[in-house]
Amino acid sequence: MALDDYSDDNSSQQKQTHVTFTNPDHPETSANYAEDDTVREHFRAANGVQNSGVNRTAIVGDFLVAIEEDLNSEDGNAVEEFLEELAE
């Protein structure tokens, strides 16, 4: 998958500084950004990281910095470098 695959054409939507993964099994869930199985996978992964002791804010923030760098550069390897650093 490339960054273009994650493009969101809804630029009129209010911008937020947080990401929430709603429980897809909750009857009042309104997650409609992806297929049900993907939403469920994202929610379970978010719970897994939350319970792991990993600093979610720091890791997600660093990942977003890498994505932003790739979006604004022709080099385009900041995400790859971020992932390599995680693997060390």
N, C-alpha and C positions, 0 to 999 in steps of 0.2 A: 504494500500500500504506500502511496505517496501522500505528501501533505495536501495536494489538490483533492484527494479523495475525501478530505475532511472539511472542504469548503462549505461555509454556511451562507447562503444567499439572503438570509433574513437580516439584513443590516439595520432595519428599522426597530428591531427588538432592543429593549433596554439592556444596557451592558451591566454585568454584575462582576463582582470581584470574588465570587465563590462558585464552586461547582457542587451541586447536590445530586446524589444518586438516590432516587426514590426506590422504595421496596416495590418491585414489580408484582409481588404477591399480595400486596395490601389492596383492599377493595377501592380505596380512594386515590390510587396512584394515577398520575397523569403523564408519565414518561412516554414521550412519543417521538424521540429523536432518532430511534433505531428500531430494528425488529425486536420482538419480545425476548428472544433468546439472547440477543446482544445486551439488552438492558439488564436482564437477569445476571449475565456474566459480569457486567460492570459492577453491579450492586454487590455481588458476592466477592469480587476482587477488592472493592473498597472496604468491605467488612473485614476481609482477611488482612489487609494492610493495617487497618485501624487496630486490630487485635495483636499485631506483630511487634509493636514497640518501635516501628520505624516512624521517624518524624515526617508525617504526611505532608505538612505544609512545606518543609524544606525540599523534599524530593520532588513534589509536584511543581514547586516554584522553580527549581533548577531545570526540570524538564521543559517547562514553559519558556524559560529563558532560551534554551537550546532551540526550541521550535521557532521562537521569534527571530533568533539569529539566522536560522535557515531561510525563513520567509523573506528576510531583508538582505540576503547576501547571495552572491553567485557561487560561492564556495559550496555551501549546502551540506556540510558534514558535522555540524554542531550536535545534532541528535545522535549521530553515530559515535562521536567522541564521548558524549554523556553516557551512552550505554556501555562503551568500552571501560570508562572509569568505574561504573557500577560493577562490572565483572572482575575488577582487580581485587 
